[in-house]
Amino acid sequence: METIQIMAEENNISLSELDTILQPIIDTCTKDSISNGKGWILQHATSHDAGKVISQHLLRKVTQPGAPFSQKLHIIYLINDVLHHCARKNAEDLKKNLENVVVPMFCNASIAVTEEQEGKLNKLLRLWESKSNYFDAAVILKMKSP
């Protein structure tokens, strides 16, 4: 059994339930689906390890072979929403877990993108740069040169 699955079980996280929550975000990325995803994550990321399981699973969804750009972007949008909550509520544990996966996610999403897709990623990066409480400068720097 995979390490992430074992950690999920130890932390009472259902990865199949998370996948069910993620699917509408991947498919349509509406405000409601993002809100539901954020709510689920906040409800279940009750410890450092639980947050790590969720973050690693999100990373896997972005970096899995054959994942379309839209899937990668929509999951990164979800992370942006959760980060906004973390910054407002000082949820440092979850923020750190997301920080650990956002660079490989962002760099993976940047591979072989069209100009339009790159524009969407750069817009998000500029937003994160302007919000100094989201990421350390070193994290932003890593995403600027994937």
Contacts in CASP RR format, 6 or more apart in sequence:
PFRMAT RR
TARGET T0000
AUTHOR 0000-0000-0000
METHOD contacts of the structure
MODEL  1
METIQIMAEENNISLSELDTILQPIIDTCTKDSISNGKGWILQHATSHDA
GKVISQHLLRKVTQPGAPFSQKLHIIYLINDVLHHCARKNAEDLKKNLEN
VVVPMFCNASIAVTEEQEGKLNKLLRLWESKSNYFDAAVILKMKSP
4 15 0 8 1.000
4 53 0 8 1.000
4 56 0 8 1.000
4 57 0 8 1.000
4 60 0 8 1.000
5 15 0 8 1.000
7 13 0 8 1.000
7 49 0 8 1.000
7 52 0 8 1.000
7 53 0 8 1.000
7 56 0 8 1.000
8 14 0 8 1.000
8 15 0 8 1.000
8 53 0 8 1.000
8 57 0 8 1.000
10 49 0 8 1.000
11 47 0 8 1.000
11 49 0 8 1.000
11 50 0 8 1.000
11 51 0 8 1.000
11 53 0 8 1.000
12 50 0 8 1.000
13 44 0 8 1.000
13 50 0 8 1.000
13 53 0 8 1.000
13 54 0 8 1.000
15 53 0 8 1.000
15 57 0 8 1.000
17 40 0 8 1.000
18 40 0 8 1.000
18 44 0 8 1.000
18 54 0 8 1.000
18 57 0 8 1.000
21 36 0 8 1.000
21 37 0 8 1.000
21 40 0 8 1.000
22 37 0 8 1.000
22 58 0 8 1.000
22 61 0 8 1.000
22 75 0 8 1.000
22 78 0 8 1.000
24 30 0 8 1.000
24 33 0 8 1.000
24 36 0 8 1.000
25 33 0 8 1.000
25 34 0 8 1.000
25 37 0 8 1.000
25 74 0 8 1.000
25 75 0 8 1.000
25 77 0 8 1.000
25 78 0 8 1.000
26 61 0 8 1.000
26 70 0 8 1.000
26 71 0 8 1.000
26 74 0 8 1.000
26 75 0 8 1.000
27 33 0 8 1.000
29 70 0 8 1.000
29 73 0 8 1.000
29 74 0 8 1.000
29 77 0 8 1.000
34 77 0 8 1.000
34 78 0 8 1.000
34 81 0 8 1.000
35 81 0 8 1.000
37 78 0 8 1.000
38 78 0 8 1.000
38 81 0 8 1.000
38 82 0 8 1.000
38 85 0 8 1.000
41 51 0 8 1.000
41 54 0 8 1.000
41 78 0 8 1.000
41 82 0 8 1.000
41 94 0 8 1.000
42 82 0 8 1.000
42 85 0 8 1.000
42 91 0 8 1.000
42 94 0 8 1.000
44 50 0 8 1.000
44 51 0 8 1.000
44 54 0 8 1.000
45 51 0 8 1.000
45 54 0 8 1.000
45 93 0 8 1.000
45 94 0 8 1.000
45 97 0 8 1.000
47 93 0 8 1.000
48 93 0 8 1.000
48 96 0 8 1.000
48 97 0 8 1.000
51 93 0 8 1.000
51 94 0 8 1.000
51 97 0 8 1.000
52 97 0 8 1.000
52 100 0 8 1.000
54 97 0 8 1.000
55 97 0 8 1.000
55 98 0 8 1.000
55 100 0 8 1.000
55 101 0 8 1.000
56 101 0 8 1.000
58 75 0 8 1.000
58 78 0 8 1.000
58 79 0 8 1.000
58 101 0 8 1.000
58 105 0 8 1.000
59 101 0 8 1.000
59 104 0 8 1.000
59 105 0 8 1.000
61 67 0 8 1.000
61 71 0 8 1.000
61 75 0 8 1.000
62 71 0 8 1.000
62 72 0 8 1.000
62 75 0 8 1.000
62 76 0 8 1.000
62 104 0 8 1.000
62 105 0 8 1.000
62 108 0 8 1.000
62 109 0 8 1.000
63 104 0 8 1.000
63 105 0 8 1.000
63 108 0 8 1.000
69 109 0 8 1.000
69 113 0 8 1.000
69 117 0 8 1.000
72 105 0 8 1.000
72 108 0 8 1.000
72 109 0 8 1.000
73 109 0 8 1.000
73 117 0 8 1.000
73 120 0 8 1.000
73 121 0 8 1.000
75 105 0 8 1.000
76 102 0 8 1.000
76 105 0 8 1.000
76 106 0 8 1.000
76 109 0 8 1.000
76 121 0 8 1.000
76 124 0 8 1.000
77 124 0 8 1.000
79 98 0 8 1.000
79 101 0 8 1.000
79 102 0 8 1.000
79 105 0 8 1.000
80 124 0 8 1.000
80 127 0 8 1.000
80 128 0 8 1.000
82 94 0 8 1.000
82 98 0 8 1.000
83 95 0 8 1.000
83 98 0 8 1.000
83 128 0 8 1.000
83 134 0 8 1.000
84 131 0 8 1.000
84 134 0 8 1.000
85 91 0 8 1.000
86 92 0 8 1.000
86 94 0 8 1.000
86 95 0 8 1.000
86 98 0 8 1.000
87 95 0 8 1.000
87 131 0 8 1.000
87 133 0 8 1.000
87 134 0 8 1.000
99 135 0 8 1.000
99 136 0 8 1.000
99 139 0 8 1.000
102 135 0 8 1.000
102 139 0 8 1.000
102 143 0 8 1.000
103 139 0 8 1.000
103 142 0 8 1.000
103 143 0 8 1.000
106 121 0 8 1.000
106 125 0 8 1.000
106 143 0 8 1.000
106 146 0 8 1.000
107 142 0 8 1.000
107 143 0 8 1.000
107 146 0 8 1.000
109 121 0 8 1.000
110 118 0 8 1.000
110 121 0 8 1.000
110 146 0 8 1.000
111 146 0 8 1.000
113 121 0 8 1.000
125 140 0 8 1.000
125 143 0 8 1.000
125 144 0 8 1.000
128 134 0 8 1.000
128 135 0 8 1.000
128 140 0 8 1.000
128 143 0 8 1.000
129 140 0 8 1.000
END
